[in-house]
Amino acid sequence: MTAPRTPRPAWTAGVIVIGDELLDGRRDTNGPAVEAALTNWGIEPRARLVLPDHLESVAEGVAGFLQRFEVVITCGGLGPRLKTRVNSKQNAKRLRRTYRVCGVGESQLQELLGPLSQQTQWPELSFLLDEPGEVLVILTARDRDLKLAQSQLRNAEREIRKVLGMHFIGKAALTLPAVIGQLLKQRQETLAVAESCTGGWISHRITAVPGSSAYFLEGVVTYSNESKIKRLKVPAGLIAKHGAVSEPVALAMAKGVRVASGADWALATTGIAGPGGGTRQKPVGTVCLALAGPRRIQWVQTQRVLGERNFVQRRAATLILDELRRQLDLK
């Protein structure tokens, strides 16, 4: 039996209806008809724009839709005369820069950066969710003057760094584990990890970075209570009193793996990734995260992550890795 094919995402389309009469109250019949035909062809209509019989307005409308949709349909008498005007707009230099941020969601980013993007000479702004908890901020500058486009991007990056502060990681190619690796190597310090609910996902992300053996000593998946007690020396009474999913146990796990490995820094996770196992006091998605470091540095926190099992695991991994990044960056 062959596996079902993953359906290809539908193309998106914008429809531009041209005619002075449509702006005077006459009913638009072409737009709905075109959208119905597009839907039948498996193309998703996303927007319809009604414009007057004004060449420059239509050229600007088409150029804008070409940047947003895979398919653009025009209805009206100006179509054949648009080619030169639209091409001249599309010939502008396209420069794009993508940055990685962590600890702030897309809606918060829109609130923080949206007002900046309304300024004149500011690049286009968009967001893309990457790893759960990490968002890519995409800046696109278009101008026939290459130097002007580059200047817009530099100024925008400067403002974004200022507004986001510690949420800003750097260029998109620099992953969260890669930044941690750079910081650990600079400090000549090491790391170990004890994972329960994340099931090895933190270790996987760390070791995906080339050269991580220079600072990553070990990662252990202490999934059962017995493993936590035997491998990490978590007191059995602590688990009996607070439960395996608790801040005291998470912190004991971090301390235990730090002592066992001899690492400078240690991370630990324990939680309920679901879909079952939750209670009223500790619902599915409850994760306890802990960090232990040099100079008696300790950090522990409980979070509730909503989503399916894999998402909870990956989000928990991002949360604890980002806390380590912040600790390393501040010390």
Phi and psi in degrees as a GROMACS rama.xvg file:
@    title "Ramachandran Plot"
@    xaxis  label "Phi"
@    yaxis  label "Psi"
@TYPE xy
-82.0886  146.079  THR-2
-70.329  143.717  ALA-3
-64.4928  143.72  PRO-4
-71.0238  142.559  ARG-5
-75.2582  121.962  THR-6
-64.6249  140.07  PRO-7
-71.8509  134.655  ARG-8
-55.7258  139.001  PRO-9
-65.2573  143.034  ALA-10
-65.6542  152.189  TRP-11
-108.319  152.881  THR-12
-139.464  150.66  ALA-13
-122.415  138.787  GLY-14
-113.711  127.936  VAL-15
-114.478  120.685  ILE-16
-106.714  126.177  VAL-17
-113.321  133.297  ILE-18
160.052  127.057  GLY-19
-59.1764  -35.2906  ASP-20
-64.5224  -27.4057  GLU-21
-72.1476  -24.907  LEU-22
-83.7282  -8.33738  LEU-23
-98.5417  8.31491  ASP-24
109.634  -7.90612  GLY-25
-68.3611  142.164  ARG-26
-70.1635  137.284  ARG-27
-88.1438  111.809  ASP-28
-101.816  -22.2144  THR-29
-70.7941  -43.8175  ASN-30
-56.3984  -54.1903  GLY-31
-60.3729  -36.1428  PRO-32
-65.4904  -42.9527  ALA-33
-64.2986  -42.0678  VAL-34
-64.5569  -37.7866  GLU-35
-64.424  -41.052  ALA-36
-65.3678  -41.2627  ALA-37
-60.8505  -42.7867  LEU-38
-61.5576  -41.0932  THR-39
-62.5319  -29.4305  ASN-40
-86.8705  1.51499  TRP-41
84.3529  16.7805  GLY-42
-106.942  132.982  ILE-43
-92.7712  110.533  GLU-44
-71.8359  130.253  PRO-45
-111.353  -29.1896  ARG-46
-155.037  150.342  ALA-47
-129.114  135.631  ARG-48
-125.78  128.125  LEU-49
-104.825  125.237  VAL-50
-130.14  154.575  LEU-51
-76.5241  171.002  PRO-52
-76.8437  64.0229  ASP-53
-129.316  115.979  HIS-54
-57.2571  -46.2409  LEU-55
-65.0764  -39.6837  GLU-56
-62.8628  -41.6825  SER-57
-68.9288  -40.3219  VAL-58
-60.5073  -42.3502  ALA-59
-65.9501  -39.216  GLU-60
-64.6448  -43.2565  GLY-61
-66.185  -43.8009  VAL-62
-59.6502  -40.6558  ALA-63
-66.3482  -42.5064  GLY-64
-67.5816  -33.532  PHE-65
-63.7025  -24.9629  LEU-66
-81.4839  -16.5348  GLN-67
-107.888  -28.9585  ARG-68
-128.599  154.302  PHE-69
-73.36  -30.7729  GLU-70
-126.261  133.325  VAL-71
-127.58  125.122  VAL-72
-114.72  132.39  ILE-73
-114.191  142.664  THR-74
-123.318  118.553  CYS-75
147.417  -178.65  GLY-76
-90.4261  -0.681003  GLY-77
-98.8527  -4.14844  LEU-78
-48.888  -52.9874  GLY-79
-60.6452  -24.3624  PRO-80
-90.3347  2.61286  ARG-81
-83.7166  -21.8318  LEU-82
-54.5278  -49.414  LYS-83
-65.6155  -43.8476  THR-84
-65.1916  -46.0009  ARG-85
-67.0464  -42.5325  VAL-86
-58.8967  -39.1325  ASN-87
-63.7582  -34.5883  SER-88
-74.7774  -36.5692  LYS-89
-74.4438  -14.4943  GLN-90
-79.0981  -1.66877  ASN-91
-63.2184  149.328  ALA-92
-64.9669  137.189  LYS-93
-111.862  112.427  ARG-94
-117.552  138.793  LEU-95
-136.061  138.964  ARG-96
-128.864  138.068  ARG-97
-125.435  131.587  THR-98
-123.985  151.4  TYR-99
-103.546  133.14  ARG-100
-129.831  156.921  VAL-101
-144.282  145.917  CYS-102
86.631  10.2439  GLY-103
-146.828  133.122  VAL-104
-83.603  173.797  GLY-105
-62.8909  -41.0033  GLU-106
-65.3846  -39.5821  SER-107
-66.5461  -37.9882  GLN-108
-62.1849  -39.995  LEU-109
-63.2923  -39.224  GLN-110
-66.4549  -40.0559  GLU-111
-76.3591  -42.3273  LEU-112
-102.558  -18.6384  LEU-113
-53.5346  -47.8154  GLY-114
-60.4829  -33.7704  PRO-115
-64.2251  -39.5018  LEU-116
-69.564  -12.45  SER-117
-82.9767  -8.74113  GLN-118
-69.5634  151.853  GLN-119
-68.8732  151.486  THR-120
60.7342  30.1496  GLN-121
-109.82  138.295  TRP-122
-63.9477  162.954  PRO-123
-66.2986  145.531  GLU-124
-122.06  130.2  LEU-125
-146.587  163.416  SER-126
-128.221  150.109  PHE-127
-142.075  124.038  LEU-128
-72.2621  126.344  LEU-129
-103.61  -113.977  ASP-130
-69.0931  142.446  GLU-131
-51.0227  121.872  PRO-132
98.4373  -8.57919  GLY-133
-120.389  132.212  GLU-134
-122.603  140.227  VAL-135
-95.5422  128.818  LEU-136
-100.338  120.068  VAL-137
-109.815  123.811  ILE-138
-111.558  129.706  LEU-139
-126.652  119.517  THR-140
-109.716  130.755  ALA-141
-124.719  120.686  ARG-142
-162.938  144.841  ASP-143
-66.7252  -23.6058  ARG-144
-90.0785  105.666  ASP-145
-59.6749  -41.0995  LEU-146
-64.4986  -36.7248  LYS-147
-66.8135  -41.1354  LEU-148
-63.0515  -42.1863  ALA-149
-63.56  -39.0196  GLN-150
-65.592  -39.3364  SER-151
-61.0686  -41.7679  GLN-152
-67.1967  -41.5164  LEU-153
-62.6205  -44.7039  ARG-154
-65.3657  -39.2489  ASN-155
-66.3232  -41.899  ALA-156
-61.2074  -41.3115  GLU-157
-60.6269  -43.0884  ARG-158
-69.3147  -38.773  GLU-159
-63.9632  -45.2941  ILE-160
-57.5958  -41.168  ARG-161
-67.3289  -41.644  LYS-162
-73.4732  -40.8927  VAL-163
-86.081  -23.89  LEU-164
57.1029  -124.931  GLY-165
-69.2756  -14.6243  MET-166
-69.4855  -23.3831  HIS-167
-80.3043  123.47  PHE-168
-95.3555  -50.323  ILE-169
151.958  -157.331  GLY-170
-63.4733  149.824  LYS-171
-58.8399  -32.7386  ALA-172
-66.0155  -20.2121  ALA-173
-88.709  100  LEU-174
-73.6826  165.631  THR-175
-59.5477  -47.612  LEU-176
-63.355  -31.8272  PRO-177
-66.7662  -39.2959  ALA-178
-63.5373  -43.9848  VAL-179
-60.2132  -42.437  ILE-180
-60.0187  -42.9632  GLY-181
-61.2438  -43.849  GLN-182
-66.798  -41.3301  LEU-183
-64.9414  -40.9448  LEU-184
-66.4927  -39.1396  LYS-185
-61.288  -37.4367  GLN-186
-90.1571  -6.88355  ARG-187
55.8309  48.6134  GLN-188
-122.506  165.535  GLU-189
-123.809  168.303  THR-190
-139.619  144.056  LEU-191
-137.722  157.184  ALA-192
-136.331  137.713  VAL-193
-119.372  120.67  ALA-194
-121.007  139.865  GLU-195
-117.179  -77.428  SER-196
-66.1422  -27.8527  CYS-197
-81.8457  -10.5149  THR-198
56.8409  28.8409  GLY-199
99.4183  0.753682  GLY-200
-66.7431  -35.5425  TRP-201
-64.8823  -47.0465  ILE-202
-61.17  -39.2127  SER-203
-60.6258  -45.308  HIS-204
-66.2541  -39.9769  ARG-205
-65.5477  -45.5165  ILE-206
-77.667  -7.11784  THR-207
-72.2554  -13.9899  ALA-208
-86.6188  122.737  VAL-209
-58.6184  136.967  PRO-210
84.6515  8.64792  GLY-211
-68.4016  -15.3308  SER-212
-65.2297  -14.9333  SER-213
-70.6106  -20.5735  ALA-214
-136.669  -16.2907  TYR-215
-96.3261  115.019  PHE-216
-85.7708  -48.6725  LEU-217
-167.083  158.565  GLU-218
-134.132  129.089  GLY-219
-122.023  139.529  VAL-220
-103  95.8071  VAL-221
-95.4547  81.8267  THR-222
-79.4819  -39.2246  TYR-223
-90.2293  161.888  SER-224
-62.5531  -39.0788  ASN-225
-60.4068  -39.4165  GLU-226
-67.8332  -39.4152  SER-227
-61.3748  -40.8538  LYS-228
-71.4141  -47.8579  ILE-229
-74.6519  -47.4292  LYS-230
-81.6541  -38.3428  ARG-231
-107.393  -3.28912  LEU-232
63.0043  32.2151  LYS-233
-71.5423  125.991  VAL-234
-59.5194  132.012  PRO-235
-59.4234  -35.8977  ALA-236
-64.1211  -30.4547  GLY-237
-67.2641  -41.7606  LEU-238
-68.0815  -40.6216  ILE-239
-63.622  -36.6303  ALA-240
-78.5246  -44.6832  LYS-241
-107.307  -16.6992  HIS-242
90.6412  155.036  GLY-243
-64.1413  -33.1992  ALA-244
-94.5461  88.8241  VAL-245
-159.999  157.605  SER-246
-65.2368  -41.7457  GLU-247
-59.7316  -39.726  PRO-248
-70.4299  -41.089  VAL-249
-59.5649  -44.2739  ALA-250
-67.0825  -39.1886  LEU-251
-63.6833  -35.3451  ALA-252
-64.2312  -44.601  MET-253
-63.297  -44.3119  ALA-254
-64.5859  -39.7674  LYS-255
-63.7468  -45.5266  GLY-256
-71.8038  -27.9538  VAL-257
-66.8364  -43.6763  ARG-258
-67.8399  -44.2573  VAL-259
-64.1553  -35.7597  ALA-260
-92.9039  -24.41  SER-261
78.7304  17.3243  GLY-262
-76.963  155.996  ALA-263
-73.0301  -39.554  ASP-264
-123.27  147.435  TRP-265
-142.975  143.627  ALA-266
-121.761  151.819  LEU-267
-147.95  145.834  ALA-268
-135.311  141.395  THR-269
-148.723  139.35  THR-270
-176.671  -172.881  GLY-271
-118.901  98.0683  ILE-272
-80.3119  -18.2583  ALA-273
87.7511  -177.596  GLY-274
-78.4141  -14.5857  PRO-275
-107.798  -178.11  GLY-276
96.4232  -6.43868  GLY-277
-82.7326  159.322  GLY-278
-130.788  175.906  THR-279
-63.1301  -39.6886  ARG-280
-75.4559  -36.1502  GLN-281
-130.048  82.9118  LYS-282
-71.0419  164.881  PRO-283
-54.9516  135.931  VAL-284
100.043  -5.73185  GLY-285
-74.0435  124.759  THR-286
-131.726  137.993  VAL-287
-111.601  126.464  CYS-288
-119.705  140.211  LEU-289
-142.231  152.678  ALA-290
-138.99  137.773  LEU-291
-131.513  133.96  ALA-292
-139.239  -173.197  GLY-293
-67.6407  164.045  PRO-294
57.2217  35.5321  ARG-295
60.2763  27.1593  ARG-296
-68.2971  129.462  ILE-297
-137.906  143.431  GLN-298
-149.094  133.605  TRP-299
-146.527  143.48  VAL-300
-155.897  146.092  GLN-301
-107.444  132.827  THR-302
-128.435  155.335  GLN-303
-114.946  118.676  ARG-304
-111.01  122.048  VAL-305
-94.2086  131.559  LEU-306
149.868  176.552  GLY-307
-74.3972  171.907  GLU-308
-53.1965  -50.4081  ARG-309
-62.1807  -38.0379  ASN-310
-65.1664  -42.1842  PHE-311
-60.9857  -44.4281  VAL-312
-61.8452  -47.2055  GLN-313
-69.643  -37.4393  ARG-314
-66.5274  -40.579  ARG-315
-62.8963  -39.9912  ALA-316
-61.8611  -42.3237  ALA-317
-64.3399  -42.1053  THR-318
-59.2852  -46.5396  LEU-319
-74.9223  -35.074  ILE-320
-65.2906  -38.272  LEU-321
-68.1009  -36.0658  ASP-322
-64.5784  -39.9307  GLU-323
-61.9186  -42.8887  LEU-324
-57.0784  -43.9644  ARG-325
-66.8167  -41.7719  ARG-326
-62.3174  -43.6525  GLN-327
-66.6958  -35.7988  LEU-328
-73.8905  -25.9517  ASP-329
-89.5786  -24.0222  LEU-330
